[in-house]
Amino acid sequence: MKRLGRGAAELLAIAEDLRHHDIELELLTGPLQGIYDPSGHGTALFAFFAGMAESEREYIREKSLEGQTSARERGRHGGRPKVVDDDMADYARTLRAQGVPVPQIACKLVIPSGKNQGEHPSVPTVYRLLAEADGNAAE
């Protein structure tokens, strides 16, 4: 079941494709061992598999969300660490107010910690930083 598809829509599309090409499904082991024709009595089996795949997908989603909520409650937040700290943001805004072009601002900033420590942030990162600052100032 896990190898066939991740959701009901995908599994039903596979069943339709098998039906179109007159391909039968053969289960080699387990209690449902046998050959199933997607256009015959195998239709019920595919519908069952589709329901189970959708149910498992929803279960995994719920457990992932619960795990993220639990981690947040413990003070752990997912994602990469921020490249830009508040001091860098203030410096970038000051330079922008003085009319310095964004590519030059990026060259003047240095990442203080993390994997890219000592390197310059990318130009898109500086644009995002300035856009966030403009958005916060508008509020």
VENCOR-V179263 format. One line per field, one symbol per residue. phi: phi as a letter, one per 40 degrees, with the letter a starting at -180 (. if undefined). burial: + if it has 16 or more other ideal C-beta (glycine too) atoms within 10 Angstrom, else -. A space follows every 50 residues. Layout:
phi: ???
burial: ???
This chain:
phi: .cccacacccccccdccccccfbbcbccbgcbdibbcccbccdcccccdc ccccccccccccccccccccccccgbbcgccccbccccccccccccccgc cddccdcccbccagcbdgcccccdccdcdcccccccccc
burial: ----+--+--++-++--++-----+----------+-+---+--++--++ --++----------------------------++---++--++-++---- -+--++--+-+--------++---++--++---------
